[in-house]
Amino acid sequence: MGDVAFTPEEVEDGKTLAAIGYLWLLFFIPLVVKPRNRFCRAHGKQAMVLFIAGALISTFSCFISPLFGGGLLGLLIFVVQIVALVKTLQGEFWKIPGVWDLASRINL
């Protein structure tokens, strides 16, 4: 999934579901409802990576600095999710640095 060019039909058909995927645990919605839509699948996989990163940060923040680990990193992930959600509703695909590298390796 290195190619991130989508047809206008894929974008229009999938942007609402793809955006829903950035809302916490709902990353699976675009992956399950529209598995053949590459726009939904790409966003769903990025949302899954963000969700897992957020869960790991929340779980292990007591081992890092509670302020830095849980607070600032959690806030950063939240902001990234909001930006990604807005861009998705606008029909854009944002390769989130680091996140896309991991998400593109997921074979779904």
N, C-alpha and C positions, 0 to 999 in steps of 0.2 A: 504494500500500500504506500509505496514511496511517492507515487503520482497523486497529487491532491487537486487535480482539475475535475470539476463536477459539471454535469450538464445543468442548464437552467431548470429543467424539469425536476431533477433530483433535489436541487436546492429548494425550489418552491414546494415540492411535495413533502420535504422532510424537515424544513427549518424549525417549525414549531415543536415537533417531537424531539429534534436534536437539542433545542434550547432547554426543554424540560429535563433532559439528561444532566444538565449542570446543577440541578437542584438536589443536592445531598445524595441520598441513596437511590434516587430515581435514574441513575446512569443506565440502568438496564432497560428502561422503557424504549429508547430508540433502537437498541440492539435487538430487542424481542419483537417489537411491533413492525419495524421496517428493516429486517436484516439484509435485504438486497439493495437498499438505498445506501450508496457509498457515502453520501453526505452525513446521514444519520449514523452510520457505522463509525466513521472517523471521529465525529463528535462524541459518540457514546464511549468509544475507547479512551479518548482524552479525559472525559468526565470520570470514567472508572479509575484511571490513574490518579486524578486529583482526589477522588474520594478515598482511595487507599492511602495516599500520602497524608491526607487530613486525619484519617483514623490512626495511622501510625504515630503521627505527631501528638495527637491527643493521648494516646496510650502511653507513649514514652516520654512525655514532657516532664514528668517528675524526675527522670534521670538526667535530663538536660537542665538548663536553667528554666524554671517554671515561667518566668516572664518571656524569655527569648523563645524557648521551645513551644510552649502552648500558646502564648499570647501573640507574639509578632509573626511567627510562621503560620499560625492558624489564621490570623488576619490577612496575611499575604495570600494564602490559598483562597480565602473568601473573596477577596478583591479580584483575583484571577478568574474565579468562577463567574462573578458578576460581569466582568468585561467579556468573557467568552460567551456568556448567555446573550448579552446585547449584540455582539458581533454576529452570532448565529441567527438571531431574529432579523438582522439586516441582510442575511444571506451570505455572509462572509465565512471563510474558514481561516482561523488564526492558528498557526502552528505554534503552540505554547512552547517556549524554549525549555528543553529538557523533558517536558511532559510528552511532546509529540515523538521524541526519540524513543521513549519507552512504549507509547501507545501504538506506534507504527509496527512494532515487533509482535504485538498481540495478534494471534491468528484466530479470528472469529469468522 
